């Protein structure tokens, strides 16, 4: 028997102490006893009454009689269900409550014993001791034995059933215990989970369970037992309740990723936005019907806001990069792939940044391959040392064939974390205008000297060379026509440009011209012919008229950067519009006659910039490598947060970094600079200074010199849009200022030269009239003598006896006839040229181009047959052209006849005529495979009496006349040729 058996009553313990082997006597007595003994412990209800008894112990006899183990567990009610009806339970309850022993005779056969029992009971402390015996030891009759056998079988069947019930009961209790344990574990897990968990019940989503994390999110708000809509009313109109309804209706799980929710997190009525990943999953009952929803969510606000902040910072970085006043790009890898390109660089190279990005630099701009830039980049990549270029000549595809740009740039290697060069930064500035201004000054001085020399000998040259005078006259006429054409071109450009352009005249600033874009700003107002103050009275009080007055008075150009103009609308409201503009004086006869306005509506950019944060410290590397001075001033104290080397060179040997502006540079006290910086910091408005002179040393220890700077002060904003610093960009413009001053100083000389040129033009005009008279007289008066000479030659041939072929007389007669013929042709050409000079008013008509070409082809049929030539015509692109039909036929005839006459002897002549449109022109291309031309002499190609090949009959007048006929109507002719391969003449006829 186990040692943990229940203690015996006190009087038995006392009796047992009489025996020396008391520790083993009681177990032995219970073991050998033929009487069944069991110990019971009462079970009390909530009212204090006994509900049942647990089976604490059975001795061996009891075990044999009941078939139960020594410590069976359970209650007598579960093991012997009939005890409440056969009086046994009443005996046990009475004896335990009164403390009085009791007995009971039991004849009920349903108690599991299979016999008649005698039951005795006594209370012992907290236990009830029960003995029971059956009547098996008494003699039995045959009837009794038969009954006993029947009862035994019944008892066995009952025992088996009870055993099965007991096993199932124990399994059920075990499962219930495990379920309870799992429920407690799950509840503990939910309570301690870092996620938000809630169990919603029913179609109204009653909150059955919500963990502490969920309650903490809502400031400790009580949720359990309330409909979810009542627990979180601020979610109304935020789609969450509709999602829950859909999950409960369909059973389909809903997944939300980084969804914003406006919550009252402090129960103050103020909503704040948080972001969540969440799942709504339907739960089902035993029959598979949806009975609720399990809500599982994670607060991902921190990572979403961090990503958004990074995106804002990246946007700020990109904006600052795009708005940088210098061109910037980054080359990556040995092929120099354009990894980063800002707008300034794209504009400089002539291509959109998006098109350039990802392309190898020299594949995107093949014109740079042979200009030495790859060698420079390879050198920087190999040595790791920066390369600095100043006024480097570079020709880009956007330049004209004879145009070259000049650029200051830096190639700076970028190293990775391991110190390896992974990329090269290029920061460039277009200094073409500086170089051109400097060269213009030099060229102007040279031209002035040359012009003075030319003027001194012009009279002698005019008398000595009539042809040169005619050429000079033509040049002047061409220049006048070019200026007229330029004015027309400028007018068309002004009308079609999206920029706002206006011309103001006289001190009252009267509108003389406004383009469509400028008029669109004030659609309901009449501008032209009215003064600015009359047409736009709001500009007076806003200071724009004062700016114009200053420009008109001083002649100094005014540059306005992102300046606001408050416009009054027809309905009485006002609208703020921002412009970047220039007020520039224009002169007539050396005096200021008015002011030109060039403006761009930058309202969208300004407002976008006002809503964005200023650039961040991520631009540190690019700023430090920039050739232009750049600084970042931090906070309201304007502390030097970043100083790039170019800026530090302005103040050599002085410590600036991490010092307030006036502490680092106390000499700025009392200058406009601190006030300008404070104004930018307080207002956020960018300030631009143009050509500010400063006394600075270019190198440490060098003397001070006057250097001119154009700089920009731009507000920097943090992630919340608050101004927290200022960025300053600077660029040296000393060369431009000095060049402009030289040009202005030369103005008087230029005006004197213009007066001399007007006198020369008058003299040329008179000479041209004399030349026309001479040509007319020569062509008229020489025709009769030449005709007489030709008649005398004919009479001489008649009078002379027949001459043998090859004789001297025959040879002399042929030479004389050839001379007469050439003289006759020369007179005819002079007559044609004289007529052509006066054909500016030649009427034009719509001419079918194909018909004219076919007419010329028929005239040239003998020449085509003689040369074996082939003419290929395709003019479908321009079937009709507007031109004088006679002149068009002359142009086509001259070009086709030349193409066949000057064929290459080693191949048949092949000539193609194609037509196309190019802007405002119809273009006719005549391409041949003939001898070709040396274009190094192109300047003389269209000169009168100029010939390149003398083996074919010709006068050298045809191309001159073609050029004149085209120029008379505003057209032109161009040629492309390669010696030995052929030529292409392109005729441009205005549309």
SEKETI-200502 format. One record per residue (C-alpha): residue in three letters; z, x, y. Coordinates in steps of 0.5 Angstrom, whole numbers, plus 500, padded with zeros to 3 digits. Example, Ala and Ser with C-alpha at 12.3 -4.5 7.8 and 13.67 -1.06 7.14 Angstrom:
BEGIN
Ala516525491 Ser514527498 
// end
This chain:
BEGIN
Unk500500500 Unk498503507 Unk504506511 Unk502501517 Unk505495513 Unk509490518 Unk516492518 Unk521488514 Unk527483517 Unk533486519 Unk537484513 Unk532487508 Unk532493512 Unk540493511 Unk540492504 Unk535497503 Unk539502506 Unk544502500 Unk539505496 Unk537512496 Unk530512495 Unk529507501 Unk522509503 Unk519507497 Unk523502494 Unk520496498 Unk513498497 Unk515498489 Unk518492489 Unk512488493 Unk507491488 Unk511489482 Unk513482484 Unk509477480 Unk511472487 Unk505472492 Unk508475499 Unk504474505 Unk506476512 Unk504472518 Unk504473526 Unk503467530 Unk497466535 Unk499462542 Unk495457546 Unk495457554 Unk500452554 Unk505456549 Unk504452543 Unk502456536 Unk495455535 Unk494459528 Unk497465524 Unk494471523 Unk494474516 Unk498481517 Unk499483510 Unk498480502 Unk502484496 Unk498485490 Unk500478487 Unk498475493 Unk491479493 Unk490476486 Unk491469487 Unk487469494 Unk482474492 Unk483477499 Unk485485501 Unk491487503 Unk490487510 Unk484481511 Unk485480518 Unk483473521 Unk487467521 Unk490462516 Unk485457519 Unk479461518 Unk481463510 Unk484456508 Unk481451512 Unk485445509 Unk492448511 Unk492443517 Unk491437513 Unk496439506 Unk502440510 Unk502448510 Unk501449517 Unk506444519 Unk511448515 Unk509455518 Unk510452525 Unk516449524 Unk520455520 Unk517459526 Unk519455532 Unk526453529 Unk528459525 Unk530455519 Unk527457512 Unk523451509 Unk519450502 Unk513445501 Unk510443494 Unk503443494 Unk498439490 Unk492440494 Unk487443490 Unk482445496 Unk487451498 Unk483456494 Unk489457489 Unk486453484 Unk493451482 Unk499447484 Unk503451489 Unk511452491 Unk511455498 Unk517458501 Unk517461508 Unk522464513 Unk522467520 Unk523475521 Unk523477528 Unk515476530 Unk513475523 Unk513469518 Unk514471511 Unk511467506 Unk512467498 Unk508462494 Unk507461486 Unk503457482 Unk504453476 Unk500458471 Unk506460468 Unk509453465 Unk506450459 Unk500446460 Unk497440457 Unk490439454 Unk488435460 Unk491440465 Unk487445462 Unk481442462 Unk482440469 Unk484447471 Unk478450468 Unk474445472 Unk478447478 Unk477454477 Unk469453477 Unk470449483 Unk474454486 Unk469460485 Unk464456488 Unk468455494 Unk470462494 Unk463464494 Unk461460500 Unk467462504 Unk465469502 Unk458468505 Unk461464511 Unk466470512 Unk460475512 Unk456471517 Unk462470521 Unk464477522 Unk456479523 Unk456474529 Unk463476531 Unk460484531 Unk454481534 Unk458478540 Unk462484541 Unk456488541 Unk452484546 Unk459484550 Unk459491550 Unk451491552 Unk453486557 Unk458490560 Unk454497560 Unk448493563 Unk453490569 Unk456497570 Unk449500570 Unk446495575 Unk452496579 Unk452503580 Unk444504580 Unk441507586 Unk435502586 Unk436494589 Unk437490583 Unk438482583 Unk437476578 Unk435470581 Unk435463577 Unk431457577 Unk425455581 Unk430455588 Unk431463586 Unk439462586 Unk442469586 Unk446470580 Unk447477580 Unk446482586 Unk448490585 Unk452493591 Unk446497593 Unk443491595 Unk449488599 Unk450495602 Unk443494605 Unk444488608 Unk451490611 Unk455487606 Unk452480606 Unk454476600 Unk448474596 Unk451471589 Unk451464588 Unk446462594 Unk439461594 Unk435467596 Unk432464602 Unk439462605 Unk441469603 Unk435473607 Unk433468612 Unk429473616 Unk424474610 Unk421467612 Unk414468614 Unk414475611 Unk410473604 Unk416475600 Unk418468598 Unk411466596 Unk410472592 Unk417470588 Unk414462587 Unk408465584 Unk411469579 Unk416464577 Unk410459577 Unk405464573 Unk410469569 Unk405474572 Unk409480574 Unk408482582 Unk408490584 Unk409492591 Unk408499594 Unk411501600 Unk411494603 Unk414493610 Unk420488611 Unk423486617 Unk431486615 Unk437484619 Unk441490616 Unk447490620 Unk448482621 Unk447483628 Unk441478629 Unk436485630 Unk431486625 Unk429493623 Unk423495619 Unk424498612 Unk419500606 Unk420498599 Unk417499592 Unk419493588 Unk417489582 Unk418481581 Unk418480573 Unk419473570 Unk425472565 Unk425467559 Unk430463555 Unk430462548 Unk424457548 Unk420462552 Unk420458558 Unk421462565 Unk428461567 Unk428466573 Unk426473576 Unk429480575 Unk428483582 Unk428491582 Unk426495589 Unk427502591 Unk428503599 Unk422508600 Unk423508608 Unk424515609 Unk418518605 Unk414512608 Unk416514615 Unk416522614 Unk409521612 Unk407517618 Unk410522622 Unk406527619 Unk400523620 Unk402522627 Unk403530628 Unk397531625 Unk393526629 Unk397530635 Unk395536633 Unk387534632 Unk388531639 Unk390537642 Unk385541638 Unk379536640 Unk382536647 Unk382544648 Unk378546654 Unk375552650 Unk371551644 Unk374553637 Unk372553630 Unk375556623 Unk370560618 Unk373560611 Unk370565606 Unk365570605 Unk359565607 Unk363563613 Unk364555612 Unk365551618 Unk372549616 Unk375546623 Unk370545629 Unk373541635 Unk369537640 Unk368543645 Unk365547639 Unk360542637 Unk358541644 Unk357548645 Unk353549639 Unk349542640 Unk351539634 Unk356533632 Unk363537629 Unk362532623 Unk355535621 Unk357542622 Unk364541618 Unk363544611 Unk357547612 Unk356555612 Unk355557619 Unk349561618 Unk346555614 Unk347550619 Unk345555625 Unk339559622 Unk337562629 Unk343566629 Unk342570623 Unk338575626 Unk343576632 Unk348580629 Unk354575629 Unk354576621 Unk355583622 Unk361582627 Unk364577622 Unk363582616 Unk367587620 Unk373583622 Unk373581615 Unk373588612 Unk378591618 Unk382585619 Unk382587626 Unk380582632 Unk373582635 Unk373581643 Unk366579646 Unk364578653 Unk358575656 Unk355576649 Unk347574649 Unk346568644 Unk340564643 Unk341557640 Unk336552637 Unk338547643 Unk336553648 Unk329553651 Unk324558648 Unk325563654 Unk333561655 Unk339565653 Unk346563653 Unk352568655 Unk359567651 Unk366570651 Unk369569644 Unk374572640 Unk374573632 Unk381573630 Unk382574622 Unk387569619 Unk392571614 Unk395567608 Unk402568606 Unk400574602 Unk397577608 Unk390576605 Unk384574610 Unk383567608 Unk379565614 Unk377567621 Unk378563628 Unk373563633 Unk375561640 Unk369561645 Unk367560652 Unk360559655 Unk360563661 Unk352562662 Unk353559669 Unk357565671 Unk352570668 Unk346566671 Unk350566678 Unk351573678 Unk344574676 Unk341569681 Unk344573687 Unk341579684 Unk334576683 Unk335572690 Unk336579694 Unk330582690 Unk326576692 Unk328576699 Unk326583699 Unk320582696 Unk318576700 Unk319580706 Unk314585704 Unk309580701 Unk309576708 Unk308583712 Unk301584708 Unk300576707 Unk294576712 Unk291582710 Unk291579702 Unk289573705 Unk283576708 Unk281580702 Unk282576696 Unk279568697 Unk280567690 Unk288569690 Unk288565696 Unk286559692 Unk290561686 Unk296561691 Unk294554694 Unk294551687 Unk301554685 Unk304551692 Unk300544690 Unk303545683 Unk310546685 Unk310540690 Unk307536684 Unk313539680 Unk318537685 Unk315530685 Unk315530677 Unk323533677 Unk325527682 Unk322522678 Unk325525672 Unk332525675 Unk331518678 Unk329516671 Unk335520668 Unk340517673 Unk338510671 Unk339511664 Unk345515664 Unk351512662 Unk355516667 Unk356512674 Unk352515679 Unk352514687 Unk349517693 Unk353516700 Unk350517706 Unk353519713 Unk360519715 Unk361512714 Unk359513707 Unk354508706 Unk351507699 Unk344509699 Unk343509692 Unk347507686 Unk345507678 Unk346501673 Unk352504670 Unk355504677 Unk353497679 Unk356495673 Unk363497675 Unk362492681 Unk358486678 Unk359481683 Unk359486689 Unk353488694 Unk353496695 Unk347499697 Unk347499705 Unk354497706 Unk359503707 Unk365504702 Unk370501706 Unk366495707 Unk364494700 Unk370497696 Unk376496701 Unk381497696 Unk379504695 Unk381506703 Unk389504701 Unk388508694 Unk386514698 Unk379515696 Unk376514702 Unk380520705 Unk378524699 Unk371523701 Unk372524709 Unk375531707 Unk369533702 Unk364531708 Unk368535713 Unk369541709 Unk363541704 Unk368543699 Unk367539692 Unk372535690 Unk374534682 Unk378528680 Unk381528673 Unk383521670 Unk384518677 Unk386511677 Unk382506681 Unk385499682 Unk380494682 Unk381487685 Unk378481680 Unk374475683 Unk380471680 Unk385475684 Unk388479679 Unk387487679 Unk385492673 Unk386499673 Unk380503671 Unk381511670 Unk375516672 Unk373523672 Unk369524677 Unk366529682 Unk365528690 Unk360533692 Unk356534699 Unk349534699 Unk345538705 Unk339536709 Unk336542713 Unk342546712 Unk347540715 Unk351535710 Unk348529710 Unk352525705 Unk356525698 Unk354525691 Unk358521686 Unk358523679 Unk363519675 Unk365517668 Unk369511666 Unk375514662 Unk380508661 Unk379508654 Unk381515653 Unk386515658 Unk390509655 Unk389512648 Unk392519651 Unk398515654 Unk399512647 Unk399518643 Unk404524643 Unk402530646 Unk400536642 Unk405540637 Unk407547636 Unk402547630 Unk397549635 Unk401556636 Unk397560632 Unk390558635 Unk394558642 Unk396565641 Unk389567639 Unk386564645 Unk382569650 Unk384564656 Unk392564658 Unk396558655 Unk403557655 Unk408551653 Unk414549657 Unk419545654 Unk424540656 Unk425538664 Unk428545665 Unk421547663 Unk423553659 Unk417558656 Unk417555649 Unk410559648 Unk407564651 Unk400567649 Unk398574650 Unk393572655 Unk398569659 Unk403575658 Unk398580661 Unk398576668 Unk406578668 Unk406585664 Unk412588662 Unk416581664 Unk420577659 Unk418570659 Unk419567653 Unk425562652 Unk427562659 Unk426557665 Unk420557669 Unk424559676 Unk429564672 Unk423568669 Unk418567675 Unk423566681 Unk417568686 Unk414561684 Unk420558688 Unk417555695 Unk410554692 Unk407548690 Unk407550682 Unk414547681 Unk413541684 Unk406540680 Unk410541674 Unk415536675 Unk410531677 Unk406532671 Unk413532667 Unk415525670 Unk408521671 Unk405524665 Unk398525669 Unk394531667 Unk393536673 Unk387540674 Unk387546679 Unk380548681 Unk379556683 Unk386557685 Unk387564688 Unk392569685 Unk394576687 Unk395579680 Unk394585676 Unk389585671 Unk393591667 Unk400593667 Unk401598672 Unk394597676 Unk394594683 Unk394587685 Unk387584686 Unk385577688 Unk383573682 Unk381566681 Unk383561676 Unk382554674 Unk388551670 Unk390544667 Unk397542667 Unk398537661 Unk404533659 Unk406534652 Unk409528648 Unk414527642 Unk413522636 Unk416517640 Unk411517646 Unk416521651 Unk414527655 Unk418533652 Unk414538655 Unk408541659 Unk402545656 Unk398549661 Unk391552660 Unk388557664 Unk381560665 Unk378565670 Unk373563675 Unk373569679 Unk365571678 Unk363564679 Unk367564686 Unk364570688 Unk357569686 Unk358562690 Unk360566696 Unk354571696 Unk350565695 Unk353561701 Unk352568705 Unk345568703 Unk344561706 Unk341563713 Unk336568710 Unk334563705 Unk333558711 Unk329563714 Unk325564708 Unk323557708 Unk321557715 Unk316563713 Unk314559707 Unk312553711 Unk308557716 Unk305561710 Unk303554707 Unk300551713 Unk295558713 Unk294557706 Unk292549707 Unk287552713 Unk284557708 Unk283552703 Unk279548707 Unk275554709 Unk274555702 Unk272548700 Unk267549706 Unk265555703 Unk264553696 Unk260547698 Unk256551703 Unk254556697 Unk253551692 Unk248547697 Unk245553701 Unk244557694 Unk240552690 Unk234552694 Unk233560694 Unk235560686 Unk230555685 Unk224558689 Unk226565685 Unk225561678 Unk219558681 Unk216565683 Unk218568676 Unk214562673 Unk208564677 Unk209571676 Unk209570668 Unk202566669 Unk199571673 Unk201577669 Unk196578663 Unk199577656 Unk205582655 Unk206585648 Unk213583645 Unk218588646 Unk215591652 Unk218593658 Unk215588663 Unk217582658 Unk224585658 Unk225586665 Unk222578666 Unk228576661 Unk233580665 Unk231576671 Unk231569668 Unk238571665 Unk240572672 Unk237566675 Unk240562669 Unk247565670 Unk247564677 Unk245557677 Unk251555672 Unk256559676 Unk253554682 Unk254548678 Unk261550676 Unk263552683 Unk261545685 Unk265542679 Unk271545681 Unk270543688 Unk269536686 Unk275537681 Unk280539687 Unk279532690 Unk280528684 Unk287526684 Unk286519685 Unk281519680 Unk281511677 Unk284511670 Unk283506664 Unk285504657 Unk280508653 Unk279508645 Unk280515643 Unk277515637 Unk270512640 Unk270518645 Unk271523640 Unk266520635 Unk261521642 Unk263528643 Unk262529635 Unk255527636 Unk253531642 Unk256537638 Unk252536631 Unk247542632 Unk253546633 Unk257543627 Unk251544623 Unk250551625 Unk257554624 Unk258550617 Unk264546621 Unk268540619 Unk271536623 Unk277532621 Unk280526625 Unk286522625 Unk288519631 Unk291512629 Unk298514632 Unk295513639 Unk288509638 Unk288507646 Unk290512652 Unk290511659 Unk285516662 Unk279517666 Unk274516661 Unk269521664 Unk275526664 Unk277525657 Unk270526654 Unk270533658 Unk277535655 Unk275533648 Unk268536649 Unk271543652 Unk276544646 Unk272542640 Unk266546643 Unk271552643 Unk274551637 Unk267551633 Unk264557638 Unk270561637 Unk270561629 Unk272567624 Unk266570621 Unk269570615 Unk270563614 Unk267556615 Unk270553621 Unk275547620 Unk278543626 Unk283538626 Unk284533631 Unk291529631 Unk295524635 Unk302523636 Unk307520641 Unk312525645 Unk317522650 Unk313519655 Unk306522653 Unk300521648 Unk299528645 Unk292530642 Unk293536638 Unk286540636 Unk287545631 Unk282550629 Unk282556624 Unk278561628 Unk279568631 Unk286566635 Unk289568641 Unk293574644 Unk299569647 Unk301576651 Unk296574656 Unk297567656 Unk299567663 Unk291568664 Unk289563659 Unk287558664 Unk285562669 Unk278561672 Unk272565669 Unk277568664 Unk274569658 Unk277572651 Unk271573647 Unk264575650 Unk260575644 Unk259567645 Unk256564651 Unk261561656 Unk263561663 Unk270562663 Unk271555667 Unk272550661 Unk279551660 Unk281551667 Unk278545668 Unk281542663 Unk288544665 Unk286541672 Unk284534670 Unk290534666 Unk295536672 Unk292531676 Unk294525673 Unk301529671 Unk299531664 Unk299538661 Unk296543656 Unk300547651 Unk297552646 Unk300556640 Unk296561637 Unk296567632 Unk291572632 Unk286572626 Unk289565624 Unk287560629 Unk289556635 Unk292549636 Unk291546643 Unk296540645 Unk294536650 Unk299531654 Unk297525657 Unk302520661 Unk303514657 
// end
